[in-house]
């Protein structure tokens, strides 16, 4: 758990997009980055009101991959929801 907290601290210390992009590229493989970007895309689809079934059909994935994101966005205290709102307002 200490390594997790160290990683969180490392992320928190990065204060610009260029450094974050470089850091992510250094610690994640291309497939890990693709998975992270895909997860964000699913969250955005849900945020924009697309149904889970439509998202599953569009991306050819199971509903199970989408359910977690849906639950997260239903929580009004979700950091992900906050970030999506901020991203949309820019």
C-alpha positions as CSV (number, residue, x, y, z in Angstrom):
1,X,0.0,0.0,0.0
2,X,3.0,2.3,0.5
3,X,3.9,2.1,-3.1
4,X,0.3,3.1,-4.0
5,X,0.5,6.2,-1.8
6,X,3.9,7.1,-3.3
7,X,2.4,6.8,-6.8
8,X,-0.6,9.0,-5.8
9,X,1.9,11.5,-4.4
10,X,3.9,11.4,-7.6
11,X,0.8,12.1,-9.7
12,X,-0.2,14.9,-7.4
13,X,3.2,16.6,-7.8
14,X,2.9,16.9,-11.5
15,X,1.4,20.3,-12.3
16,X,1.5,20.5,-16.1
17,X,0.1,18.5,-19.0
18,X,3.4,18.0,-20.8
19,X,5.1,16.5,-17.7
20,X,2.0,14.3,-17.0
21,X,2.0,13.0,-20.6
22,X,5.7,12.2,-20.4
23,X,5.3,10.5,-17.0
24,X,2.4,8.3,-18.2
25,X,4.4,7.4,-21.3
26,X,7.4,6.4,-19.1
27,X,5.6,4.2,-16.6
28,X,2.8,2.7,-18.7
29,X,3.1,0.4,-21.8
30,X,1.3,1.4,-24.9
31,X,-1.5,-1.2,-24.2
32,X,-1.8,0.1,-20.6
33,X,-2.2,3.7,-21.9
34,X,-4.7,2.5,-24.5
35,X,-6.8,0.8,-21.8
36,X,-6.7,3.9,-19.6
37,X,-7.8,6.1,-22.6
38,X,-10.5,3.6,-23.4
39,X,-11.8,3.6,-19.8
40,X,-11.9,7.5,-20.0
41,X,-13.8,7.3,-23.3
42,X,-16.4,5.0,-21.7
43,X,-16.8,7.4,-18.8
44,X,-17.3,10.2,-21.2
45,X,-19.9,8.2,-23.2
46,X,-21.8,7.5,-19.9
47,X,-21.5,11.2,-18.8
48,X,-23.0,12.3,-22.2
49,X,-26.0,10.1,-21.5
50,X,-25.4,7.2,-23.8
51,X,-26.9,4.0,-22.5
52,X,-24.8,1.1,-21.3
53,X,-26.2,-1.1,-23.9
54,X,-25.5,1.3,-26.7
55,X,-21.9,1.8,-25.5
56,X,-21.4,-2.0,-25.3
57,X,-22.6,-2.4,-28.9
58,X,-20.6,0.6,-30.2
59,X,-17.3,-0.6,-28.7
60,X,-18.1,-4.4,-28.9
61,X,-17.6,-5.0,-25.2
62,X,-19.6,-6.6,-22.4
63,X,-21.9,-4.6,-20.2
64,X,-19.7,-5.6,-17.2
65,X,-17.0,-3.3,-18.4
66,X,-19.4,-0.4,-18.3
67,X,-21.3,-1.0,-15.1
68,X,-18.5,0.2,-12.8
69,X,-18.3,3.5,-14.6
70,X,-22.0,3.9,-14.4
71,X,-22.0,3.4,-10.6
72,X,-19.1,5.9,-10.2
73,X,-21.0,8.6,-12.2
74,X,-24.1,8.1,-10.1
75,X,-22.2,9.2,-7.0
76,X,-22.5,13.0,-6.9
77,X,-19.2,13.1,-4.9
78,X,-17.3,11.3,-7.5
79,X,-13.9,12.8,-8.5
80,X,-14.4,11.3,-12.0
81,X,-17.7,13.1,-12.3
82,X,-16.1,16.4,-11.1
83,X,-13.3,16.0,-13.7
84,X,-15.7,15.3,-16.5
85,X,-17.7,18.4,-15.6
86,X,-14.5,20.5,-15.5
87,X,-13.3,19.0,-18.8
88,X,-16.6,19.8,-20.5
89,X,-16.6,23.4,-19.2
90,X,-13.3,24.2,-20.9
